[in-house]
Amino acid sequence: MKNLNSLKGALAIALLVLGSACTSTNIQPAAPVVEENLALKAALSQQADDNQARYLSRNPEATLNFFGIQPGMTVVEALPGGGWYSKILIPYLGENGELVGVDYSQKLWPNFSFMTPERIEAKKTWVSTWTAQAKQWRDDNGASITAFQFDEMPSSMAGSADAMLFIRALHNLARFEDNGNFLSNSLKETYTILKPGGIVGVVQHQAREDRPDDWSNGDNGYLKKSFIVAKMQAAGFEFVGQSDINENAKDQANVGDIVWRLPPSLSGSKDDDEKRAAMLAVGESNRMTLKFRKPL
């Protein structure tokens, strides 16, 4: 019995020591295991070499992961244009997902000096022409594809989307707001099309907060973070957070600068080797990456 009691005492002491060691500040919990998004990596690897060359500047993997975009979702992409992001999203969202392209309102386009009457007329068939083009980017396992234009969202789409992406697409809505409430109306439709809890992902050329408001109103491609957050909250969205993944401290744009002076546009420097080299050294614009949510 004495030996048994001694053994029990030794075991108790050992347990106390072990417990103390486990609570010591020297013992760190194991780092959480972060699973790689293999589906997104696969979609990115399928892209053309020219598109992949811009991954270092545009960071599509980190951007889509930050927004929480997942296969099977219904994602609305504002101003998809030639499909740089669309071509990633279609295979990534997969056969159970849907990509919805949305173009600016037909009423907005005449505000651009470069829009000829013929180009404005062509916008009347944008939904069908873009959808046909986007279907060429998908295979049998890709997301289904639909489209609409702001101010003409089908009522059947209300509450159907998991996420809305505005990737470099807000400045023109803001710059022409006084001519037709284009930003306000687009955000209203965004709120309508999203499910409760749906996400709005914004990547936008960012003006420093100390820059003049009349320069950073969208005319030059730049907007302030405070402006976007205020507009989104006024439209009913919650600000979830931000990421620095698309920031570029070399872009210190100020009065007299336009975002299109930088690559890939290189406006005003294509025939000036010295200026072109300077713009290439800056790289693509400084962009904010913001995440908002429609309340549950």
Secondary structure as UniProt FT lines:
FT   HELIX           2..23
FT   TURN            25..26
FT   HELIX           38..45
FT   HELIX           49..52
FT   TURN            53..54
FT   HELIX           55..58
FT   HELIX           60..67
FT   TURN            71..72
FT   STRAND          74..78
FT   TURN            81..82
FT   TURN            84..85
FT   HELIX           86..93
FT   TURN            95..96
FT   STRAND          98..103
FT   TURN            106..108
FT   HELIX           109..111
FT   TURN            113..114
FT   HELIX           117..122
FT   HELIX           123..125
FT   HELIX           126..135
FT   TURN            136..137
FT   TURN            140..141
FT   STRAND          144..149
FT   TURN            150..151
FT   HELIX           155..157
FT   TURN            158..159
FT   STRAND          161..167
FT   HELIX           171..175
FT   HELIX           177..179
FT   HELIX           182..193
FT   STRAND          194..207
FT   TURN            209..210
FT   TURN            213..216
FT   TURN            218..220
FT   STRAND          223..224
FT   HELIX           225..234
FT   TURN            235..236
FT   STRAND          238..243
FT   TURN            245..246
FT   TURN            249..250
FT   TURN            255..256
FT   HELIX           259..261
FT   TURN            263..265
FT   TURN            267..271
FT   HELIX           273..282
FT   STRAND          287..293
//
